[in-house]
Amino acid sequence: MRSEGHPLERDHFVLARYVLPVTGDAAACVREVRKISSTYEHDPALALSDALAAGLDLLPPPLVTAVWGSMLKGDDFCITRVPGPPSETYLAGARVEGLYAFAPPSGAAMNVSLLTPTRRESVGVNCDFVGVNIDSAAVPDGSKLAACLEAGFEGVLCLAS
């Protein structure tokens, strides 16, 4: 949600809470989520996120972690998209073929992160790697959650074909 050349160079976030539908129809779910999330894209309150980020940036990291965690404690999940490298990436001379992003635990029961390369077709890095952190007290069966996430992604990806 940050435009190129934005003065804040560090992490940028927009805190938006949605009540999402639970449905077996992937197409209907994607349409509804898009409808819900698009209502916030031009919300005047987005300007507050920069002010909040600037204010949090002045605080000591342990205090920021405590404040951020308390804001998300009642949330079921937190979703993060992390911009990836703008060009092909190498590590010790080997081309990197996939990258995972893992957001730090935020206080939510589950954190889902997706790293998206700037130019997928020219970078050659897959965008289909998702990092998931869970609070095992809130999500006691991580294997079942992983299977459900995989089935959900398959349903959504089938829409693209």
Contacts in CASP RR format, 6 or more apart in sequence:
PFRMAT RR
TARGET T0000
AUTHOR 0000-0000-0000
METHOD contacts of the structure
MODEL  1
MRSEGHPLERDHFVLARYVLPVTGDAAACVREVRKISSTYEHDPALALSD
ALAAGLDLLPPPLVTAVWGSMLKGDDFCITRVPGPPSETYLAGARVEGLY
AFAPPSGAAMNVSLLTPTRRESVGVNCDFVGVNIDSAAVPDGSKLAACLE
AGFEGVLCLAS
1 12 0 8 1.000
1 14 0 8 1.000
1 41 0 8 1.000
1 46 0 8 1.000
1 49 0 8 1.000
2 8 0 8 1.000
2 12 0 8 1.000
6 12 0 8 1.000
8 50 0 8 1.000
8 53 0 8 1.000
8 54 0 8 1.000
8 57 0 8 1.000
10 53 0 8 1.000
10 57 0 8 1.000
11 53 0 8 1.000
12 49 0 8 1.000
12 50 0 8 1.000
12 53 0 8 1.000
13 49 0 8 1.000
13 53 0 8 1.000
14 40 0 8 1.000
14 46 0 8 1.000
14 49 0 8 1.000
15 49 0 8 1.000
15 52 0 8 1.000
15 71 0 8 1.000
16 37 0 8 1.000
16 40 0 8 1.000
17 75 0 8 1.000
18 33 0 8 1.000
18 36 0 8 1.000
18 37 0 8 1.000
19 36 0 8 1.000
20 32 0 8 1.000
20 33 0 8 1.000
20 36 0 8 1.000
21 28 0 8 1.000
21 29 0 8 1.000
21 32 0 8 1.000
21 33 0 8 1.000
23 29 0 8 1.000
23 32 0 8 1.000
26 152 0 8 1.000
26 155 0 8 1.000
26 156 0 8 1.000
26 158 0 8 1.000
26 159 0 8 1.000
27 159 0 8 1.000
30 156 0 8 1.000
30 159 0 8 1.000
40 46 0 8 1.000
56 64 0 8 1.000
56 67 0 8 1.000
56 68 0 8 1.000
59 67 0 8 1.000
65 104 0 8 1.000
68 106 0 8 1.000
69 106 0 8 1.000
69 107 0 8 1.000
72 78 0 8 1.000
72 106 0 8 1.000
72 107 0 8 1.000
72 108 0 8 1.000
73 107 0 8 1.000
73 108 0 8 1.000
74 107 0 8 1.000
74 108 0 8 1.000
75 106 0 8 1.000
75 107 0 8 1.000
75 108 0 8 1.000
75 109 0 8 1.000
76 108 0 8 1.000
76 109 0 8 1.000
76 110 0 8 1.000
77 108 0 8 1.000
77 109 0 8 1.000
77 110 0 8 1.000
77 111 0 8 1.000
77 112 0 8 1.000
78 103 0 8 1.000
78 106 0 8 1.000
78 107 0 8 1.000
78 108 0 8 1.000
78 110 0 8 1.000
78 111 0 8 1.000
78 112 0 8 1.000
79 111 0 8 1.000
79 112 0 8 1.000
79 113 0 8 1.000
79 114 0 8 1.000
80 101 0 8 1.000
80 103 0 8 1.000
80 111 0 8 1.000
80 112 0 8 1.000
80 113 0 8 1.000
80 114 0 8 1.000
81 113 0 8 1.000
81 114 0 8 1.000
81 115 0 8 1.000
81 116 0 8 1.000
82 101 0 8 1.000
82 103 0 8 1.000
82 113 0 8 1.000
82 114 0 8 1.000
82 115 0 8 1.000
82 116 0 8 1.000
83 115 0 8 1.000
83 116 0 8 1.000
83 118 0 8 1.000
84 99 0 8 1.000
84 115 0 8 1.000
84 116 0 8 1.000
84 117 0 8 1.000
84 118 0 8 1.000
84 125 0 8 1.000
85 99 0 8 1.000
85 117 0 8 1.000
85 118 0 8 1.000
85 123 0 8 1.000
85 125 0 8 1.000
86 117 0 8 1.000
86 118 0 8 1.000
86 119 0 8 1.000
86 123 0 8 1.000
87 119 0 8 1.000
87 122 0 8 1.000
87 123 0 8 1.000
88 95 0 8 1.000
88 96 0 8 1.000
88 122 0 8 1.000
88 123 0 8 1.000
88 124 0 8 1.000
88 125 0 8 1.000
89 95 0 8 1.000
89 96 0 8 1.000
89 99 0 8 1.000
89 123 0 8 1.000
89 125 0 8 1.000
90 96 0 8 1.000
96 125 0 8 1.000
97 124 0 8 1.000
97 125 0 8 1.000
97 126 0 8 1.000
98 125 0 8 1.000
98 126 0 8 1.000
98 129 0 8 1.000
99 115 0 8 1.000
99 117 0 8 1.000
99 125 0 8 1.000
99 129 0 8 1.000
100 113 0 8 1.000
100 115 0 8 1.000
100 129 0 8 1.000
100 130 0 8 1.000
100 131 0 8 1.000
101 113 0 8 1.000
101 114 0 8 1.000
101 115 0 8 1.000
101 131 0 8 1.000
102 111 0 8 1.000
102 113 0 8 1.000
102 131 0 8 1.000
102 133 0 8 1.000
103 111 0 8 1.000
103 112 0 8 1.000
103 113 0 8 1.000
103 133 0 8 1.000
104 111 0 8 1.000
104 133 0 8 1.000
105 111 0 8 1.000
105 133 0 8 1.000
105 135 0 8 1.000
107 135 0 8 1.000
108 135 0 8 1.000
109 134 0 8 1.000
109 135 0 8 1.000
109 138 0 8 1.000
109 139 0 8 1.000
110 132 0 8 1.000
110 133 0 8 1.000
110 134 0 8 1.000
110 135 0 8 1.000
110 138 0 8 1.000
110 139 0 8 1.000
110 145 0 8 1.000
111 132 0 8 1.000
111 133 0 8 1.000
111 134 0 8 1.000
112 130 0 8 1.000
112 131 0 8 1.000
112 132 0 8 1.000
113 130 0 8 1.000
113 131 0 8 1.000
113 132 0 8 1.000
113 133 0 8 1.000
114 127 0 8 1.000
114 129 0 8 1.000
114 130 0 8 1.000
114 131 0 8 1.000
115 127 0 8 1.000
115 129 0 8 1.000
116 127 0 8 1.000
117 123 0 8 1.000
117 124 0 8 1.000
117 125 0 8 1.000
117 127 0 8 1.000
120 127 0 8 1.000
130 149 0 8 1.000
130 153 0 8 1.000
132 145 0 8 1.000
132 146 0 8 1.000
132 149 0 8 1.000
134 142 0 8 1.000
134 145 0 8 1.000
136 142 0 8 1.000
139 145 0 8 1.000
END
